[in-house]
Amino acid sequence: MEAKTLRPTAIVTGASSGIGEAYASLLASKGYDLWLVARRTDRLEALGRKLAQEHGVGARIDGCDLADRERVRELCGRIAREEHLEILVHNAGFGVHGQVGEADPAKLLAMADVHVTSTIALCSAAAPVLRKRGKGAIVVVSSIAGWLTGSGSATYCATKAFETSFAVSLGKELKPAGVAVQALCPGYTRTEFHDTPEYAQWNRDSVPRMLWSTPQQVARRSWERLGKDGVCVPGVLNRAIVAVGRNGMVSRLREKFRASRKKA
Ligand SMILES: NC(=O)c1ccc[n+]([C@@H]2O[C@H](COP(=O)([O-])OP(=O)(O)OC[C@H]3O[C@@H](n4cnc5c(N)ncnc54)[C@H](OP(=O)(O)O)[C@@H]3O)[C@@H](O)[C@H]2O)c1
């Protein structure tokens, strides 16, 4: 499917499920032509067809593994040529649960590629286009984990800390050109994120229900705060966790809680 109109274009990476899918739906409802990126193109095709039908927008499907640097380089070339680009939501990401030395290092390196390398590459391709237009926005989907540390999620926490820091600095660079940048830092969100084999032993119910958001709530809050907050943490409780988490207290409590559950 190709976009046929001259409406502004919004790229959403990781649009095949969860927060990316919710964000793509929101942007379609605002009248943006979509450029949907992920590996599962069957899902992107189905979403693109549905949103095109519901909102009359164009939907371009781009199957790309963002851990593959050559594919990312090609994607960046296409982004740099997209003169109607107005929004980049770089949302693709995943978690791997397991300590360093036990978790598959190939997966940890792929995580660094998706969260770090592709963030730099995609933002580098989009920034000049947006700067030239003198408007638009970049949302980098990070996590409250970027303020935390934890045994079993060293690479996740560190790469999310990178994404948050990168987005905040990029916001300072692009603000004079009229381009907004937001580090979107959700807490627990009901998506497919925890459906991987690494999380098979992990029980969603171990997290209090009040800490969970829906992907639609996350996307909506991000959109409401875009251009206002450089860092967006959806949910009052998550904002409290971040406020306390900055000094390491939440991470220490989490470790103690996990240790006590292991003993029980
Ligand atoms: N769910 C949570 O509790 C939570 C909390 C804080 C932050 N986040 C962040 O939110 C973002 C979205 O996650 P989600 O919760 O919506 O999980 P999700 O439902 O599992 O969606 C993840 C998306 O990322 C894409 N993706 C993963 N690896 C990719 C790769 N190598 N190349 C291209 N696309 C890739 C997936 O698409 P394909 O598999 O089709 O490629 C999928 O569309 C992530 O950055 C995650 O770190 C999630």
The ligand as a Gaussian input file, in Angstrom:
#p B3LYP/6-31G(d) Opt

LIG

0 1
 N        5.055000      -3.086000      27.748000
 C        5.707000      -2.500000      28.732000
 O        5.491000      -2.799000      29.930000
 C        6.707000      -1.398000      28.410000
 C        7.118000      -0.567000      29.463000
 C        8.017000       0.461000      29.184000
 C        8.498000       0.648000      27.899000
 N        8.099000      -0.176000      26.896000
 C        8.657000       0.071000      25.563000
 O        7.599000       0.246000      24.636000
 C        8.056000      -0.077000      23.321000
 C        6.998000      -0.916000      22.633000
 O        6.854000      -2.138000      23.305000
 P        5.426000      -2.797000      23.587000
 O        5.222000      -2.789000      25.046000
 O        4.397000      -2.213000      22.713000
 O        5.761000      -4.316000      23.196000
 P        5.294000      -5.228000      21.972000
 O        3.804000      -5.343000      21.940000
 O        6.083000      -6.475000      22.115000
 O        5.764000      -4.420000      20.680000
 C        7.106000      -4.302000      20.347000
 C        7.222000      -3.807000      18.915000
 O        8.610000      -3.635000      18.598000
 C        8.878000      -4.282000      17.365000
 N       10.247000      -4.790000      17.316000
 C       10.899000      -5.511000      18.244000
 N       12.118000      -5.861000      17.790000
 C       12.230000      -5.348000      16.551000
 C       13.237000      -5.383000      15.554000
 N       14.389000      -6.059000      15.715000
 N       13.020000      -4.739000      14.385000
 C       11.852000      -4.078000      14.170000
 N       10.852000      -4.011000      15.067000
 C       11.042000      -4.647000      16.239000
 C        7.864000      -5.417000      17.281000
 O        7.598000      -5.729000      15.916000
 P        8.025000      -7.079000      15.143000
 O        8.143000      -8.172000      16.162000
 O        6.905000      -7.282000      14.169000
 O        9.304000      -6.735000      14.482000
 C        6.628000      -4.790000      17.923000
 O        5.888000      -4.083000      16.951000
 C        9.414000      -0.761000      23.504000
 O       10.448000       0.126000      23.167000
 C        9.455000      -1.100000      24.991000
 O       10.767000      -1.127000      25.479000
 C        7.201000      -1.192000      27.122000

